[in-house]
């Protein structure tokens, strides 16, 4: 994967547009609090009229969700895109998708047409696919709190997100080092389950030289084992330089069912890769979700248990 360029730094007064690319809205109060947090920072926040639509488990039809993304991405006044929530569904938008400017009279966009001025895309979990797809175009996004989750973040985590998108440096994240020294590489955060389904598809970035930052939720240990084994069997780990592990929340086996713990599975499947690994980093579901950029050079110190961004 090549290094990505950061979009222009945000500043209060900028217009941000809200889209719902994935699952149907359920956490209305949390969503409204999230919108207010961004507005309280001085941003103009435009909520698409269809963010509360439902089509089964999706936040509306593919056509309407894709339209939200297209309009936000091609809006010259918009400086950033805030994703409402995760769930499932953004992958469906990426079929026949392009980030290039579209000719309204041409059914198929010209692949040589320019990409609009880059803007921030912020979200995590199911938003992984959109972030990876944009990263393949050389544009950095932020794996960070959604509008339905940001209100629950501690103040330092909110400030970290604002510092990232407003052009300020951020502190290293501290976890548990597994040993193996330091390594630098291109940071590639993802939800493990979502990312696994993108392996060997056009959405998957090149993994050569990356530091994977992985998290997951509600996947029992054998399922995490199955996901990581698929990465091993596919050869996807072979060129990865290091792995940063966030929170694997609600990933315990049911009571009275024989199982390895989630920690044992991670050690079993990853330790023999012989690359630097840091676990217990403060990002993911059900707790502090420290913002991480995609496509920016990072430094992983598996002796001290640190994940840093390189300036």
Secondary structure, DSSP 8 states (H G I E B T S, - for coil): ----B------TT-EEEEE--SB----HHHHHHHHHHHHHTT-EEEE-TTTT--BTTBSS-HHHHHHHHHHHHH-TTEEEEEE---SS-HHHHTTT---B---TT-SS--TTS-B-S--EEEE-GGGHHHHHHHHHTTB--EE---TTTGGGS-HHHHHHHHHHHTT-----EE-EE-SS-EEEEEEEEEEHHHHHTTTTSTT----TTEEEEEEEES--HHHHHHHHHHHHHHTTTTT--EEEEEEEET----TTS----HHHHHHHHHGGG-SEEEE--S-SSSS----EESSSEEEEETTTTEEEE--
